[in-house]
Amino acid sequence: MGASMSWRRVFPGRVDQIPLARQFAMFLFAETSIAAEVGFVVTELSTNAVRHTRSGQQGGRFTVELVLGGLAYVGVSDLGGGGYPTVRHDPLNGPVEAEGGRGLRAVSQMAAMLGVHGSPIEGHTVWADLICLDKPYDDPPLVTPAAPAA
């Protein structure tokens, strides 16, 4: 099993921070074939955190967590409020002017797995696993301990 790399960063809960969160994620995945997908997922999940939870209120924040290994884990944690995040299955067939519900559905269609844990009171983490077949780094070498000197 190969090594994985992980990062976590907290952003102020403002709309102007969403592009910065996307840039952060895409920079870290720049040498993979899924950088654009990771950027899209971070954008959608961060937007939901800011628009639909207490993260978007004065003094709010959201956290982006990324793990690069055999799967790429992308998680965004919010401060709760606003109900429970769900994938709506009607918006893509609904009227063009219908707003909301499209982003999380699009994320669910590109992800190997999508999940939510937490509560409206304590906050949620919405996460997606993306398949990443390439690695931009080498596994650390396995080192055999040297034999003690006799």
C-alpha positions as CSV (number, residue, x, y, z in Angstrom):
1,M,0.0,0.0,0.0
2,G,1.4,3.4,-1.0
3,A,1.8,6.4,1.2
4,S,-0.8,9.2,1.2
5,M,-0.4,12.9,1.7
6,S,-3.0,15.0,3.5
7,W,-3.7,18.7,3.9
8,R,-6.2,20.7,5.9
9,R,-6.9,24.5,5.7
10,V,-9.5,26.7,7.3
11,F,-11.0,29.5,5.3
12,P,-13.2,32.5,6.5
13,G,-16.8,31.8,5.6
14,R,-17.1,34.4,2.8
15,V,-17.9,34.0,-0.9
16,D,-14.6,35.6,-1.9
17,Q,-12.8,32.6,-0.2
18,I,-14.3,30.0,-2.4
19,P,-11.9,30.7,-5.4
20,L,-9.0,30.6,-2.9
21,A,-10.1,27.2,-1.6
22,R,-10.3,25.9,-5.2
23,Q,-6.8,27.3,-6.0
24,F,-5.4,25.7,-2.9
25,A,-6.8,22.3,-3.9
26,M,-5.9,22.5,-7.5
27,F,-2.3,23.5,-6.6
28,L,-1.9,20.4,-4.4
29,F,-3.3,18.1,-7.1
30,A,-1.6,20.0,-10.1
31,E,0.5,17.0,-11.1
32,T,-2.4,14.6,-11.2
33,S,-5.0,14.0,-13.9
34,I,-7.9,14.9,-11.5
35,A,-6.9,18.5,-10.6
36,A,-9.9,20.0,-12.4
37,E,-12.3,17.5,-10.8
38,V,-10.9,18.2,-7.3
39,G,-11.2,21.9,-7.9
40,F,-14.9,21.5,-9.0
41,V,-15.7,19.4,-5.9
42,V,-14.0,21.9,-3.6
43,T,-15.9,24.8,-5.2
44,E,-19.3,23.1,-5.0
45,L,-18.9,21.9,-1.4
46,S,-17.4,25.2,-0.2
47,T,-20.2,27.1,-1.9
48,N,-22.8,25.0,-0.1
49,A,-21.1,25.5,3.2
50,V,-21.1,29.3,2.8
51,R,-24.6,29.6,1.3
52,H,-26.5,27.1,3.3
53,T,-24.9,26.9,6.8
54,R,-23.7,29.1,9.7
55,S,-20.3,29.1,8.0
56,G,-21.5,31.9,5.8
57,Q,-22.5,34.1,8.7
58,Q,-20.4,36.8,10.3
59,G,-17.3,35.2,11.8
60,G,-18.0,31.9,10.1
61,R,-15.5,29.5,8.6
62,F,-15.3,26.3,6.5
63,T,-12.5,23.7,6.4
64,V,-11.1,22.0,3.4
65,E,-9.4,18.6,3.9
66,L,-7.6,16.8,1.1
67,V,-5.9,13.4,0.9
68,L,-4.0,12.1,-2.0
69,G,-3.4,8.4,-2.1
70,G,-5.1,5.6,-4.1
71,L,-8.3,7.6,-3.8
72,A,-8.4,11.3,-3.5
73,Y,-10.5,12.4,-0.5
74,V,-12.1,15.8,-0.7
75,G,-14.0,17.0,2.4
76,V,-15.5,20.3,3.4
77,S,-16.7,20.9,6.9
78,D,-19.2,23.6,7.9
79,L,-20.6,25.0,11.1
80,G,-24.0,23.4,10.7
81,G,-27.5,24.9,10.5
82,G,-29.7,24.9,7.4
83,G,-30.7,21.2,7.5
84,Y,-29.0,18.1,6.2
85,P,-27.1,18.1,2.9
86,T,-28.8,15.8,0.4
87,V,-28.4,15.0,-3.3
88,R,-31.5,16.1,-5.1
89,H,-32.4,14.0,-8.1
90,D,-34.8,16.4,-9.8
91,P,-32.9,19.6,-10.7
92,L,-31.2,18.5,-13.9
93,N,-34.6,17.8,-15.4
94,G,-36.2,20.8,-13.9
95,P,-36.6,24.3,-15.4
96,V,-33.4,26.1,-16.3
97,E,-34.1,28.9,-13.9
98,A,-34.4,26.4,-10.9
99,E,-31.5,27.3,-8.6
100,G,-29.9,24.8,-6.3
101,G,-29.3,21.1,-6.1
102,R,-27.2,20.8,-9.3
103,G,-23.8,21.0,-7.7
104,L,-24.1,18.2,-5.2
105,R,-25.7,16.0,-7.8
106,A,-22.8,16.7,-10.2
107,V,-20.3,15.9,-7.5
108,S,-22.1,12.6,-6.7
109,Q,-21.9,11.6,-10.4
110,M,-18.2,12.2,-10.7
111,A,-17.2,10.7,-7.3
112,A,-16.5,7.0,-6.6
113,M,-18.3,7.7,-3.2
114,L,-20.0,10.6,-1.6
115,G,-21.0,11.0,2.0
116,V,-22.0,13.3,4.8
117,H,-21.5,13.0,8.5
118,G,-22.3,15.4,11.3
119,S,-25.5,17.3,12.2
120,P,-27.1,20.6,11.7
121,I,-26.3,21.5,15.3
122,E,-22.6,20.6,15.4
123,G,-21.8,20.9,11.7
124,H,-21.3,18.6,8.7
125,T,-18.5,17.3,6.7
126,V,-19.5,16.6,3.1
127,W,-16.9,14.4,1.4
128,A,-16.2,12.8,-1.9
129,D,-13.7,10.1,-3.0
130,L,-12.3,10.5,-6.5
131,I,-10.3,7.8,-8.2
132,C,-6.8,8.9,-8.8
133,L,-4.8,6.5,-10.9
134,D,-1.6,8.5,-11.1
135,K,0.6,9.6,-8.2
136,P,2.8,12.7,-8.5
137,Y,5.2,11.4,-5.9
138,D,7.1,8.2,-5.2
139,D,6.4,6.0,-2.3
140,P,9.1,6.4,0.4
141,P,11.7,3.7,0.2
142,L,11.5,0.8,2.6
143,V,14.6,0.9,4.7
144,T,16.1,-2.2,6.1
145,P,17.7,-1.6,9.4
146,A,21.4,-2.0,9.3
147,A,22.9,-5.0,11.1
148,P,24.5,-4.0,14.4
149,A,28.2,-3.9,14.4
150,A,29.9,-6.9,15.9
